[in-house]
Structure formats: C-alpha cells, structure tokens
Amino acid sequence: MSVRIIPRLDIKGPNLVKGIHFEGLRVLGKPETFAKYYYENGADELFFMDAVASLYERNSLIDIIEKTSKEIFIPLTVGGGLRSIDDIRTVLRAGADKVALNTAVINRPELIREASRIFGSSTIMIHIDAIKNENGFYEAYTDYGRVETGVDVFEWIQRVYKLGAGEIMITSIEKEGTGKGFDVELTRKVSEMVDIPVIASGGCGKIQHIHEIIKEGLADAVSMASVLHYNSLKYFNYNDHDFKIEGNIEFLKKQTKLTKIQGASIGEIKKYLTDCGLECHYEQ
Amino acid sequence: MNNNQKSKVAIFDYGLGNLFSIKHACNYAGMEPFIISSAHRLMEADLIILPGVGAFGDAMESLRRLDLISPLHDIVDSGKLLMGICLGMQLLMSESHEFGNHKGLDIIKGEVVKFDKPLDTNGKTLKVPHVSWNKIYLTDKQHKIFQNLNDETYMYFVHSFYVKPDNVSNIIFNTYYGNIEFCSGILYNNIFACQFHPERSGPKGLSIYKNLDSIIRSKKQIF
C-alpha cells in the first residue's frame, strides 16, 4: 500500500490562493492550470478548498470542478461551504469524487451519518482545523479558521468516526502556511485513535517534513500546498491581466523569493520517500 | 469518423456514487456514454457499465426497485460487454456479508467478504477502508484488455470488501493489501469487473477504457 501525496488548492473566486494561518491570501494563478500540472506530474489525488465558501454566491468553483474533472483522471475532493445533502450532490454532479465537510457537521453532526448513508462513507471526508490552546487543549475551528467552537478535537474525532466518516483530514492552523513542518503530535494522536485513513495537512515547508509526518505522525496520506505551488510557479508564464478581476497579486508581480519554503515537485517528493523506503505510486 | 461510429456505453445510474468521472473517461477514450436508470435504452449500447459506491444491501434494493435485475441477466445472456466497477463488481457475485447477509446478482459464483485485520510487514494492522494506489498483478497477460498494462501497474482503490469467486480461473488481477491477497479483477465470458477505479487511475486506468473500445471495434469489424 502506498502513501498518497495530495496537492491542496485553496481557491478564492477564479484564483488559486495561498495564505499563512489561512490569512493574507496571495493570488498564485489559475487553479485549473495547477491542477492539470499536478495530475500530469503524478499527484495521487487533488484537494480543492473554497477559501471563501462562495459556492452559492458565485458559481466559479462549480465551473472549475466541471472543467478539471473532464481532463484529470485522479480522485478530486472538494470542500468549503457545503451545508446540506443537496450541496454535496451538486459538487458530486459537477465531477467531484469526495466532499470535505467541517463547519456544517460541527453545527449538525448527524449530517455525517446521512451523507455517508446516501453517498457511501468513502465519499465523505471530514476535515478538522485545529489550534492548540495554552493549556494543551486542541480546539476545532470552523469557517476557514475564523470561528472558534469550544469543541475538543479528539472528542470530535471519536464522534466523527462513529457517525461514519470515510477519511479525516487534520490541519494545524498554527502550522498552516508557515513552512515549519506538520504538527506531528496532533496527527499521530488522531491516527492512533481511528482505523480510517488520516490525511495530514498544514505546515509542509520541505520534503523532509513529509517523511517525518508519515514516519512519526503516522499519516496515511499527506496534503501540501506551498511546497508545490511556489515550486510550480517557475514553470508558468502569467500575464497580469489574468488576475485583474480580484485578489492580491503583488506577490506575483514582484516575484518575491521565499525563505521558509523549499519548493519541490511531486516527482522529487516521491523519489525522496521511495529512497527512504516508503512505497509511493511513482512512475519513473 | 462521425459520431454514429463511436462505441456506445450505457452507464447504470441507480442513485449511488459519482457517474461523471466514468462518463468523462468514456469520452476521453473516444466512446459515446449515456446514463440510464431503466432498461429502456440498454440494447443500443455496446458496453454496459455497472458502477457503484456505497452499501451492498442498499444497492441491491435500488436495482430491485428500478426493475434492473432481470435486464442485467439479459445483458449477460445477450453477449454484450458488461463492466462492473468497485461495488458494481461486488454486486455481480452470489452474496455479500456486508452488514448481514445479502443476495447479489449471482452472475458470478462467489462471495463478498470484508478485510479481516490486514497486517503490514511490521505486523501493524492496516486501516480499513483500503484507500490507496496499489499494484495489480496480471494472471493472463495475453488478453486484449491488458494492452499497456503490466504487472505492478498502480490503480486507485477505495473499499472495505472484496470478492472471492468460487472459480479462481475467473481471476485476472490480484492485489495485496498488507498480508491479504485479494481478487482485484475478474474476466468471465463477456464480463469484465474490477475493484479499483480505472477512471480515477490516471493514464493507465484510462487505457482500460481504450482497450474496451478497441475490443468493441474489432468485434464490429468481424460482423
């Protein structure tokens, strides 16, 4: 069995964005371009997150899903702003294979059971955004890291598991976007707690972090953004007019050099992991 | 070539799972897919696909409610190509032990069983469902359906149950999940079925759709 490498694409309106702790979102380009590039370079799955949960205000995410699912033949998970069975059906009909639920299921946990029953539990991923408080308590956050809930992450994990979730994605908001590495303690505890697959997310700054979160954090799959996105930028040629509509494009204009992120391609990641003795789906 | 010459694919919609990736894969392979939820347009099709994600009992109930069970048996008798994917493969079997015992379509003799504590090489219990890219091993490399596939080709799997056909000569792919070897592909008369999702397994998975298309085309040339 191989470890899955899952590029995470945070999307705001028509653009791929990246922030730090989910804030200060920079525009990096078009999600379709990145998605296709990652598919061709050996990604195992793709994860799309609507950063502003704009699904029903604008149809851009649905358009993006429809377009990418026609040319990308690996599993696609979509999250952000999904609140009901109908919302789930809409993104599945657009071509998503799985959905990621957070805010809606914290507000109404029964939705997990209903959705698993209707669409199959393997279609239902629960994503949990966590922050560690001063007293060592991990608290779940909703609404793209904006709203605290008072919910204990580990109690929530037990419940989510019993309600029939197919997979869990655990993100450390403190680590997210920093490039300082995943939260190993958090991921390991979650992974040991349930026997469904756990996807680690948030904090990847270099290849070695991925190895660490699999070996020490017991992650079954790993999701990353900055490491791949900033590395990919050099292969794309963008004109400013692509991004006139909205968003912070200063980063792209200035071509700023990043210090905390050591970019890598999917091929480089998989080669490194294979050399470390892990199994990857990796075509030479 | 005009549209009329494309191979026609009927994809069964019985309310479960994502049919759209299968539809896109058929389009990509140059075939003409359409989605059906009754036996109405079945005979137009060169290839019938039985997909499925979800629970075995619910799926059989849906097939019964939509009155699709006897048309599925008719397809098998007619000699048309039938492809079962994931749960669609499991439904072809005699029975399943998922949440109690359920009768299947009984087109292929055998049962559907759950992964029972698969262990990795370090003796650690692996997670169920098995969600992973994993290798397939071919038992018969000569068949046309295997063009561009080799031993150790990776395919994408999502499942907790697998099939055990009574007649092992029906098995064309095997896969290992930890220490458990299971059947990941079946070929039986005009039926091809696989546990993995070829439409979500990149270019290698798509080659299965292309191979099915060329099998249909070569048949057309004969008649």
Interface residues (C-beta under 8 A of the other chain):
Chain A: M1 S2 R4 Y39 D44 S69 K70 F73 I74 P75 L92 R93 A94 G95 A96 D97 R117 I118 F119 G120 S121 S122 T123 G166 E167 D195 I196 P197 D220 A221 H281 E283
Chain B: L16 G17 N18 F20 S21 H24 A25 N27 Y28 V53 G54 A55 D58 L87 D120 T125 L126 K127 V128 P129 H130 V131 S132 W133 N134 Y154 Y156 V158 H159 Y177 G178 H197 E199 R200 S201 G202 P203 G205 L206
